Amino acid sequence: MAASETFDQQIDQADQAVQKTLQYFEGPGAQSAARVDRWGVWEVAAHLLYWQRVTADAALAVGRGGLPTRFTSTADVLNDGAVAQCAGMTIADIVARLKQVHPEMLQAIRDLPDPDAELMYRADGAVSSGKDRLRTIAHHWAEHLDELLAAAGA
């Protein structure tokens, strides 16, 4: 039972981080000119959309008996591609897609026969399971939000 509670807590933590960040994107972030290095709110949202979609797709594939997703490019190259894929979209468009894909991703991970199943192999050799992705999402989304808020002086 403890493992189930831990898994449920990981889902809740990931969901809370995503919801808090989406609130920012829809509120003050929608008009923010804050930048962290070369990325502002729009680029961060585009990057997060890509990884939510990839995580959902990987969990769905593995849940159906398929193979984990393998990346042959570095995270930096993938992130640049993610931003380019959203060209022409507004922050509102990206947020709408995030609101669609996020529950799909959570459900796909919930539906995994084993949440410790490997979902992704990165080009650097790192491997991520369903649980790993939940932890990463909770931490990474919160980190991006904190950085954007700090850059905006909030």
N, C-alpha and C positions, 0 to 999 in steps of 0.2 A: 504494500500500500504506500509506503514511503516513496518509492520510486515514482508512482503515479502522481503523488502530491508534488514531488519535485518537478516532474514534467509539466504539470498544470501550472505551477508557479513560474516556470520558464516561459510558458505560453503567455501567462498574464503579464510578466515583465516585458516581454517583447511587444505585446499589444499596447501596454501603457506608454512605452517609449514612442511607438509609432503614433498613437493618438495625440500625445502631447506635441509632437513635432508637426503633425498635420494641422493642429490648432494654430500653431505659429505660422505655418505656411499660408493658412487662410486668413489670419489676422495680420499682425504687424509685419510678418515676413513677406507678405504679398507686395508691400511697398518698400521694403528695405533695400538700401543700396549697399549694405554691409558686405564685405568680401573677406574671405579667409584665403590667403594666398591668391590664387587665380580664380577661385570659385565664389559665386554669390549664392543666394537662395535658389535661384532657378537651376543652376548647375548641380547643386547638392540634391535638389529634388529629383532631377533627371537621373542622377547616379543611383539614388535610392530606389527609384522606380525599376531600373534595370535589375538590381540585385533582388528585389522582391519578386519580380517576374521569373528570374532565373531560379530562385529558390523554390518557388511554386512549381515550376516545370520539372525541376530535378526531383522534388518530392513525389510529384504525380508519377513520373517515370519509374522511380524506384518502387513506389507503392504498387505499381502494376507488374513488377517483376523485371523491369528494365535495368539498364546499367546507369551508374552515376554519371553526372555531367563531367566531362573533362575539358579543362581550359588549356589551350596551348599558348595563350598570350598572357602577359603580366596583368596584374590588376590595374595598373596605370593605363595600359593600352585599352583594356576593356572599359574602364571608366571614361576615357576620351571618346570611345565609340558610343557609349551610353548617352553621353551629352549630345553627340552629333545626331543620334537617332531621334532626339526630341526637338530638333531644329524646327522652328515654325509653331511650336506649341507654346501656350501661355502657362504661367504657373498654375492657373486654375485648371487648365487641361491636364497637367501632370498630376495635380492633387486629385482630380476626379479619377484618373487611372489608378493612382495609389489606393484610393478608397475602394476600388473594385478588386485589385489584385491582392491587397493585404488579407482580407478574410479568406480568399481562395488559398493563399499561401498557408495561413494558419490551419485551415481545414485539411489541406494536403499533408501537412506534418502530423496533425492529429490522427489522420487515417493511415499513417505508416504502420505496417505490422510491427516494426521495431524502430522506435525513434532514435536508436543509436546506429541505425543503418547509415552507411556512407552515401552521401548525396553528391558531393563535389570533390574533384581532384584539381587543385590549382597547378599552374605551370611550375611553381616553386616547390611542388611536392606536398604541400599541405593538404590535408584531407578534412572535410567537414561532414559531420553527421547532422541529422535533423536537430538534435539537441544543441549541437555546436552552432548551427545557424541561428537558433533562437537566442542563444547567449550573445552571439555576434550582433544580431539585429538590435537587441536591447541596449547593448553597450554603444554600438556604432551610431545609431540614431540619436541617442542622448548626447554623445560626444559632438556630433555635427550641430545639434541644437545649441549646446553650450557655447561652442565656438562662434556660431552666428550671433547669438545674443551678446557675447562679449565684444565681437567686432562692431555691433550696433550700439554698444555702450549701454545696453540694458542691464 
